[in-house]
Amino acid sequence: MPFHRMGVDKVLGKVPFVGSILDAPYKRMLRKAVNIADLRKIAKLRAHRMVFDYLDAGADDEISLRRGKDAYSELEMHYHVLSGLQPPLDLSTKVFGQDVKLPFFACPTAGNRMFHTRGETAAAKAAEHHGTLYGLSSLATTGITEIGEIHKGPKVFQLYVWKDRELVKDVLQKAKEGGFNAMALTVDFTWYGNRERDIRNGFTIPPNYTPSQVWEAIKAPAWSWDFLSNPAYNYACINTEVPADSLAAFVNSQINPAFDWKDAEWLLGEWGMPSAIKGVVRPDDAIKAKEIGFSTMWVSNHGARQLETSPATIDVLPSIREAVGPDTEIILDGGVQRGTDIAKALALGADAVGVGKPYLYGLAAGGDEGVIKALEILRVELDRAMGLLGTGTVDELKKRGPGLIKRRGASARDYPDVYASERGYGGGII
């Protein structure tokens, strides 16, 4: 990071008011935002193009990305009337055996400080604010200890299939000492997905100082000031000496494609607490994971960023629930943009729902305030959806859910306008 090696951040960091002035228009837009699509618009305006596309994109032709969102449109909500419910409803539940106030949470995602200097700190504070679970990625740019000090509630630490077992044992011990209640092993990331927006943009962390990258930085002054006036970031959970210069190169050097079920059993033995297998889309894999000791099935296709044409997670959720039975915990992520999406997932078998892009849009748009706003938007939407469905608690929604949600074929009426892509909806002509 050339400018940081020259100490530019130390100089610019002492200059008052500039950051606040550059962020002022985005703060005004953030206050007016009414849904996640609005947050996406603001994030696109504020962030460097390369950074926004890294957040926004899927693999290959982004078919799975679009399908993941479209799948919710094919699910109708057949509500009960005259249920006598009054807002606010009780949205509390348990995740990994811990009490939380919301049945959804911020998924572990890599390198949050590339979106906004507040990074994982902002997401953890938002989770603490809303009383919900927080997930920290092992490729985070904020350390385990710091997150533990910010978020005192339930936390899950996400781990990739690393080659170095000593590295794994070290980071798991840090997670335990940092107050993390659960571990999630990501198993759908044994290769780095083909994200063509990143290739076209020449994605690097930080941006290369090419004419095109400099031009994009000029067009995103608030993001650029944020980046240049704050310390360089690194992979704080793995090795603070490793600079975050190239996510793909670092991952490719550390990920173990040969990691198998026996390695997973070894990992469970090292952890010894609640654990999730993250990336399950097949009932037979879920059954195998349960047999070797995973307590939670995390239905996920890595945000449609890995294997193109992998299934929409909401579509496979009922089969996973049927395979593992009613007592095994299931988390789902993928394609969630609305509180109604969360309600549908809970009704069809999920015990909790992870969101990635929604809160990262909020982070890129406005740091702490943006993430708090993103979770609040989803909270209000879920509260309203449950009330209109006639279900007063999360437990009631899960029990009565199969009778409330019905599938029908897609219709052009599901996608009423041609400006959907501008609003972040992946369905083409939404």
C-alpha positions in Angstrom: 0.0 0.0 0.0 2.3 2.8 -1.3 0.6 5.8 0.3 0.3 4.1 3.7 4.0 3.1 3.6 4.8 6.8 3.1 2.7 7.6 6.2 0.0 9.6 4.3 -2.7 8.2 6.5 -1.0 9.7 9.6 -1.0 13.1 8.0 -4.5 13.1 6.5 -5.9 11.5 9.6 -5.1 14.8 11.5 -7.0 17.0 9.0 -10.3 17.9 10.5 -13.8 18.1 8.9 -12.9 16.8 5.5 -14.4 13.3 6.0 -17.5 14.8 7.5 -18.0 17.2 4.6 -17.5 14.5 2.0 -19.9 12.1 3.7 -22.6 14.7 4.3 -24.6 14.0 1.1 -24.6 10.3 1.8 -25.7 10.8 5.4 -28.7 12.8 4.1 -29.6 10.0 1.6 -29.2 7.4 4.3 -31.7 9.2 6.6 -34.2 9.1 3.7 -33.6 5.4 2.8 -36.7 3.2 3.1 -35.5 -0.2 2.0 -32.4 -2.2 1.3 -32.5 -1.3 -2.4 -32.1 2.4 -1.3 -29.0 1.5 0.7 -27.6 -0.3 -2.3 -28.0 2.9 -4.4 -26.2 5.0 -1.8 -23.4 2.3 -1.5 -22.9 2.4 -5.2 -22.6 6.2 -5.2 -20.2 6.3 -2.2 -17.9 3.4 -2.9 -15.1 2.9 -5.4 -16.5 0.9 -8.3 -14.2 -2.0 -7.8 -15.2 -2.3 -4.2 -19.0 -2.0 -4.9 -18.8 -4.6 -7.6 -16.9 -7.0 -5.3 -19.8 -6.7 -2.8 -22.6 -6.7 -5.4 -21.5 -9.5 -7.8 -22.0 -13.2 -8.2 -20.1 -15.9 -10.1 -19.9 -16.2 -13.9 -23.1 -15.0 -15.5 -24.7 -14.3 -12.1 -27.6 -16.7 -12.9 -27.6 -18.1 -9.3 -27.5 -14.5 -8.0 -30.7 -13.6 -9.9 -32.4 -16.9 -9.1 -31.6 -16.6 -5.4 -33.7 -13.4 -5.3 -36.3 -14.5 -7.8 -37.1 -17.7 -5.8 -38.7 -15.6 -3.0 -41.1 -14.0 -5.6 -42.5 -17.5 -6.4 -43.6 -18.0 -2.8 -47.0 -16.6 -1.8 -48.0 -15.8 1.8 -51.4 -17.1 2.6 -52.2 -15.2 5.7 -54.8 -15.6 8.5 -57.0 -12.7 9.5 -58.4 -11.3 12.8 -55.5 -12.7 14.7 -55.7 -9.9 17.4 -52.0 -9.0 17.1 -50.6 -5.6 18.0 -47.1 -4.3 17.1 -44.4 -4.7 18.1 -44.3 -8.4 18.0 -41.9 -10.7 19.9 -39.1 -11.5 17.4 -36.9 -13.2 19.9 -35.6 -16.7 19.5 -32.5 -18.8 20.1 -29.5 -19.3 17.9 -26.7 -21.8 18.8 -28.5 -22.2 22.1 -28.2 -18.5 22.9 -31.1 -16.0 23.4 -31.3 -13.3 20.7 -33.9 -10.5 20.1 -34.0 -11.1 16.3 -34.1 -14.2 14.2 -31.7 -12.8 11.7 -28.2 -11.5 11.9 -25.2 -10.1 10.0 -23.3 -13.0 8.2 -19.6 -13.3 8.5 -18.1 -11.6 5.5 -14.5 -10.9 4.5 -12.6 -7.6 4.6 -15.3 -5.3 5.8 -12.9 -2.3 6.1 -12.6 -2.2 2.3 -16.3 -1.0 2.3 -15.9 1.6 5.1 -13.1 2.2 7.6 -15.5 1.2 10.4 -15.7 -2.3 9.0 -16.5 -5.2 11.3 -16.6 -2.7 14.2 -19.7 -1.1 12.7 -21.4 -4.4 12.1 -20.7 -5.7 15.6 -22.0 -2.5 17.2 -25.2 -2.8 15.1 -25.7 -6.4 16.2 -25.2 -5.3 19.8 -27.6 -2.5 19.3 -30.3 -4.8 18.0 -29.5 -7.6 20.4 -28.8 -10.2 17.8 -26.1 -12.7 16.8 -22.9 -11.4 15.1 -20.8 -13.5 12.7 -17.1 -12.7 12.3 -15.1 -14.0 9.3 -11.7 -15.5 9.7 -10.7 -13.0 6.9 -11.9 -10.1 8.9 -10.1 -6.8 9.0 -10.8 -6.3 12.7 -9.5 -8.6 15.4 -11.2 -11.2 17.5 -10.4 -9.4 20.8 -11.7 -6.1 19.6 -15.0 -7.6 18.4 -15.4 -9.4 21.8 -15.1 -6.1 23.6 -17.7 -4.5 21.4 -20.3 -7.2 21.2 -21.0 -9.0 24.5 -23.8 -11.1 23.1 -23.8 -14.4 21.1 -21.1 -14.6 18.4 -20.2 -17.1 15.8 -16.7 -17.4 14.3 -16.5 -18.4 10.7 -13.5 -20.6 9.6 -12.3 -21.6 6.1 -10.7 -24.9 5.3 -7.2 -23.8 5.9 -4.1 -26.0 5.1 -2.2 -25.1 8.3 -3.6 -27.0 11.3 -1.5 -25.0 13.7 -3.0 -21.8 12.3 -6.5 -23.3 12.7 -5.9 -24.3 16.4 -4.4 -20.9 17.1 -7.4 -19.0 15.7 -9.9 -21.3 17.4 -8.3 -20.6 20.7 -8.4 -16.9 20.1 -12.1 -17.2 19.3 -12.8 -19.1 22.5 -10.9 -16.5 24.5 -12.8 -13.7 22.7 -16.2 -15.1 23.9 -17.4 -16.7 20.7 -20.1 -19.2 21.4 -20.1 -21.1 18.1 -17.9 -21.9 15.1 -19.1 -22.1 11.4 -17.0 -24.1 8.9 -17.4 -22.8 5.4 -17.2 -25.8 3.1 -18.2 -24.3 -0.3 -15.0 -22.3 -0.7 -12.4 -24.9 -1.6 -11.8 -23.0 -4.8 -12.0 -19.2 -5.4 -15.2 -18.5 -7.5 -15.0 -16.9 -10.9 -16.2 -13.4 -10.3 -16.0 -11.7 -13.6 -16.8 -8.2 -12.4 -13.7 -8.4 -10.3 -11.6 -9.5 -13.2 -12.9 -6.7 -15.5 -12.3 -4.1 -12.7 -8.8 -5.4 -12.0 -9.9 -6.0 -8.4 -7.1 -5.7 -5.8 -6.9 -4.7 -2.2 -6.1 -1.8 -2.1 -6.7 -0.5 -5.7 -3.8 -0.4 -8.0 -2.8 3.1 -8.9 -3.6 2.7 -12.6 -5.3 5.5 -14.5 -8.7 3.8 -14.4 -8.5 3.0 -10.7 -7.4 6.6 -9.9 -10.3 7.9 -11.9 -12.7 5.7 -10.0 -11.2 6.9 -6.8 -11.7 10.5 -7.8 -15.4 9.7 -8.5 -15.7 8.3 -5.0 -14.2 11.0 -2.8 -15.7 10.0 0.5 -14.5 6.4 0.1 -11.1 7.5 -1.1 -10.6 9.9 1.9 -11.8 7.2 4.2 -9.2 4.8 2.7 -6.3 7.2 2.6 -6.8 8.9 6.0 -7.0 5.7 8.0 -4.4 2.9 8.8 -4.0 0.2 6.2 -6.0 -2.9 6.9 -4.9 -6.6 7.2 -6.3 -10.0 8.0 -6.6 -9.3 11.7 -7.9 -12.7 12.8 -5.2 -14.8 11.0 -1.9 -12.9 11.0 -1.6 -9.1 11.5 1.7 -9.2 9.6 -0.1 -10.3 6.4 -1.3 -7.2 4.5 -4.6 -7.3 2.8 -3.0 -6.8 -0.6 -4.8 -9.5 -2.6 -7.7 -11.4 -1.3 -7.7 -14.0 -4.1 -3.9 -14.7 -3.8 -4.0 -15.0 0.0 -7.0 -17.4 -0.1 -5.5 -19.5 -2.9 -2.3 -19.9 -0.9 -4.1 -20.9 2.3 -7.2 -22.8 1.3 -7.0 -26.6 1.3 -9.0 -28.1 -1.5 -8.2 -31.6 -0.1 -10.1 -30.9 3.1 -12.6 -33.7 3.7 -15.0 -35.2 6.2 -12.2 -36.6 8.3 -10.6 -33.2 8.5 -14.0 -31.8 9.6 -14.2 -34.4 12.4 -10.8 -33.3 13.6 -11.9 -29.7 13.6 -15.0 -30.5 15.6 -12.8 -32.2 18.2 -10.6 -29.1 18.4 -13.5 -26.8 18.9 -15.8 -28.8 21.2 -18.7 -26.3 21.2 -21.7 -25.6 19.0 -20.7 -25.8 15.4 -22.3 -25.2 12.0 -21.4 -26.6 8.6 -21.8 -23.6 6.2 -22.5 -24.3 2.6 -24.9 -27.2 2.6 -27.5 -27.5 -0.2 -28.0 -31.3 -0.4 -30.0 -33.4 2.1 -27.4 -36.3 2.0 -24.6 -33.9 2.9 -26.7 -32.5 5.8 -27.3 -36.0 7.1 -23.6 -36.8 6.9 -22.7 -33.5 8.7 -25.2 -34.3 11.5 -23.8 -37.8 11.9 -20.2 -36.6 12.4 -21.2 -34.0 15.0 -22.2 -30.7 13.5 -25.0 -29.2 15.6 -26.2 -26.7 12.9 -26.8 -27.0 9.2 -26.1 -23.6 7.5 -27.9 -23.7 4.1 -25.9 -21.4 1.9 -24.4 -21.1 -1.6 -21.9 -18.5 -0.6 -24.0 -15.6 -1.8 -24.1 -17.2 -5.3 -20.4 -16.2 -5.6 -18.9 -19.7 -6.0 -20.5 -22.4 -8.2 -22.7 -20.9 -11.0 -26.2 -22.4 -11.3 -26.0 -23.6 -7.7 -29.6 -23.8 -6.4 -31.4 -21.0 -4.6 -31.1 -21.7 -0.9 -34.8 -21.1 -0.2 -35.6 -23.8 -2.7 -33.6 -26.5 -1.0 -34.4 -25.5 2.5 -37.5 -27.7 3.0 -35.6 -30.8 1.8 -32.8 -30.1 4.3 -35.3 -29.7 7.1 -37.0 -33.0 6.1 -33.6 -34.8 6.1 -32.3 -33.7 9.5 -35.6 -33.7 11.3 -37.4 -31.0 13.5 -34.8 -30.8 16.3 -31.6 -29.9 14.3 -30.9 -26.2 14.0 -30.9 -24.7 10.5 -29.6 -21.3 9.4 -30.2 -20.0 5.9 -28.7 -17.3 3.9 -28.8 -16.2 0.3 -31.0 -13.8 -1.7 -32.6 -12.1 1.3 -33.5 -8.5 0.6 -36.7 -8.1 2.5 -38.3 -8.9 5.9 -40.9 -10.9 4.0 -38.0 -13.1 2.7 -36.9 -13.7 6.3 -40.5 -14.7 7.2 -40.7 -17.1 4.3 -37.4 -18.8 5.3 -38.5 -19.2 8.9 -41.8 -20.6 7.8 -40.1 -23.2 5.5 -37.7 -24.6 8.1 -35.0 -22.1 9.1 -34.4 -21.3 12.7 -32.5 -18.2 11.9 -31.5 -16.3 8.8 -28.2 -14.7 7.9 -28.0 -11.6 5.7 -24.8 -10.5 3.9 -25.3 -7.9 1.1 -28.1 -6.0 2.9 -25.9 -5.0 5.9 -22.8 -4.5 3.7 -24.8 -2.1 1.5 -25.5 -0.2 4.7 -21.9 -0.3 5.8 -20.6 1.0 2.5 -23.3 3.7 2.5 -22.7 5.0 6.0 -20.7 3.0 8.5 -22.3 2.3 11.9 -25.4 4.3 11.0 -25.8 2.4 7.8 -25.6 -1.1 9.3 -28.0 -0.2 12.1 -30.4 1.2 9.5 -30.1 -2.0 7.4 -31.0 -4.3 10.3 -33.8 -1.9 11.4 -35.3 -1.9 8.0 -35.4 -5.7 8.0 -36.7 -5.8 11.6 -39.6 -3.5 10.8 -40.4 -5.4 7.6 -40.3 -8.8 9.4 -42.5 -7.5 12.3 -45.1 -6.3 9.7 -45.0 -9.5 7.7 -45.5 -11.7 10.8 -48.4 -9.4 12.0 -50.1 -9.6 8.6 -49.6 -13.4 8.4 -51.2 -13.7 11.8 -48.2 -15.1 13.7 -47.3 -13.4 16.9 -43.9 -15.1 17.6 -41.1 -16.7 15.7 -42.0 -20.1 17.2 -45.6 -19.7 16.0 -44.4 -18.8 12.5 -42.1 -21.9 12.4 -44.9 -24.2 13.6 -47.6 -22.9 11.3 -45.3 -21.9 8.4 -45.8 -24.8 5.9 -49.5 -23.9 5.8 -48.8 -20.2 5.2 -46.4 -20.3 2.3 -47.3 -21.8 -1.1 -45.3 -21.9 -4.3 -46.6 -21.0 -7.7 -44.9 -20.6 -11.0 -43.1 -17.3 -11.8 -45.1 -14.6 -13.6 -44.1 -11.5 -15.5 -46.3 -9.7 -13.0 -43.7 -10.5 -10.3 -41.4 -8.1 -12.1 -43.2 -4.9 -12.8 -40.6 -2.5 -14.1 -37.4 -2.3 -16.1 -35.4 -0.4 -13.5 -34.9 -3.3 -11.2 -31.2 -3.6 -11.8 -30.7 0.0 -10.7 -32.4 -0.9 -7.4 -30.2 -4.0 -6.9 -32.8 -6.6 -7.7 -31.1 -9.5 -9.5 -34.1 -10.5 -11.6 -33.3 -8.5 -14.7 -36.6 -6.9 -15.5 -37.8 -7.2 -11.9 
